[in-house]
C-alpha cells in the first residue's frame, strides 16, 4: 500500500510541475503573438508546436475569437489552473490516506 501511495504522491508532484510549465509556455505563446516574431526562430516554432494542438482542439469546440482577439489561451489557462487546484490535491490526498491506512 505504501508503494502505491508514494507513486500517487510522486505523480501528483510531477503533474503539478508539468501543468505549471505548460501554463508558462501558453503565456509565452500569447506574448509572442502580440509582437511580430520571426516564424523561423526555433523558440517560436517550439512554442507553436507545443501549444497549437491544445489550442486548436479548444478552438474547434469553442470558437473564442472576438474582434481579432483570440481568447482560447485564457480558456486553456483556466483549465490548467482548475486541474492544478483540483486533480493534484486530490491525488496527493488519496496518497496520504492510502499511506496512513485510512
C-alpha positions as CSV (number, residue, x, y, z in Angstrom):
1,X,0.0,0.0,0.0
2,X,2.9,2.4,0.8
3,X,4.4,1.9,-2.6
4,X,1.2,2.9,-4.4
5,X,0.8,5.9,-2.0
6,X,4.3,7.0,-2.8
7,X,3.6,6.5,-6.5
8,X,0.5,8.6,-6.4
9,X,2.3,11.4,-4.4
10,X,5.1,11.4,-7.0
11,X,2.6,11.6,-9.8
12,X,0.8,14.5,-8.1
13,X,4.1,16.4,-7.8
14,X,5.1,15.7,-11.4
15,X,1.7,16.7,-12.7
16,X,1.9,19.9,-10.7
17,X,5.3,20.7,-12.3
18,X,4.1,19.8,-15.8
19,X,0.9,21.9,-15.5
20,X,2.9,24.9,-14.3
21,X,5.4,24.6,-17.0
22,X,2.7,24.3,-19.7
23,X,1.0,27.3,-18.2
24,X,4.1,29.4,-18.7
25,X,4.5,28.1,-22.2
26,X,1.0,29.1,-23.0
27,X,1.7,32.6,-21.6
28,X,4.9,32.9,-23.6
29,X,2.9,31.9,-26.8
30,X,0.3,34.6,-26.1
31,X,3.0,37.2,-25.5
32,X,4.8,36.2,-28.7
33,X,1.6,36.5,-30.7
34,X,1.4,40.2,-29.7
35,X,4.7,41.0,-31.5
36,X,5.9,40.3,-35.0
37,X,8.1,37.3,-34.1
38,X,10.2,35.5,-36.7
39,X,8.2,32.3,-37.5
40,X,11.5,30.5,-38.3
41,X,13.0,31.2,-34.9
42,X,13.4,27.8,-33.1
43,X,11.9,29.1,-29.9
44,X,8.8,30.5,-31.7
45,X,8.5,27.2,-33.6
46,X,8.8,25.2,-30.4
47,X,6.1,27.4,-28.7
48,X,3.7,27.0,-31.6
49,X,4.4,23.2,-32.0
50,X,3.8,22.6,-28.3
51,X,0.7,24.7,-27.8
52,X,-1.1,24.6,-31.1
53,X,-2.6,21.1,-30.7
54,X,-4.3,22.0,-27.4
55,X,-5.4,25.5,-28.6
56,X,-6.7,24.1,-31.9
57,X,-8.8,21.4,-30.0
58,X,-10.3,24.1,-27.9
59,X,-10.9,26.4,-30.9
60,X,-12.7,23.6,-32.7
61,X,-15.2,23.2,-29.9
62,X,-15.5,26.8,-28.6
63,X,-14.7,29.5,-31.1
64,X,-13.5,32.4,-29.0
65,X,-12.3,34.9,-31.5
66,X,-13.9,38.3,-30.9
67,X,-12.8,41.4,-32.8
68,X,-9.5,39.8,-33.9
69,X,-8.6,38.8,-30.3
70,X,-8.2,35.1,-29.6
71,X,-9.3,34.2,-26.1
72,X,-8.5,30.5,-26.4
73,X,-5.3,30.7,-24.3
74,X,-7.4,32.2,-21.5
75,X,-9.7,29.1,-21.6
76,X,-6.7,26.8,-21.6
77,X,-5.1,28.6,-18.7
78,X,-8.3,28.4,-16.7
79,X,-8.4,24.6,-17.4
80,X,-4.8,24.3,-16.3
81,X,-5.5,26.2,-13.0
82,X,-8.5,24.0,-12.4
83,X,-6.6,20.8,-12.9
84,X,-3.7,22.1,-10.7
85,X,-6.1,23.0,-7.9
86,X,-8.4,20.0,-8.2
87,X,-6.6,17.0,-9.6
88,X,-3.2,17.5,-7.9
89,X,-4.5,17.9,-4.4
90,X,-6.9,15.0,-4.9
91,X,-4.1,12.7,-5.9
92,X,-1.9,13.9,-3.0
93,X,-4.8,13.5,-0.6
94,X,-5.5,10.0,-1.9
95,X,-1.8,9.2,-1.4
96,X,-1.8,10.5,2.1
97,X,-5.0,8.5,3.0
98,X,-3.5,5.3,1.5
99,X,-0.2,5.8,3.3
100,X,-1.9,6.2,6.7
101,X,-4.2,3.2,6.2
102,X,-7.4,5.2,6.4
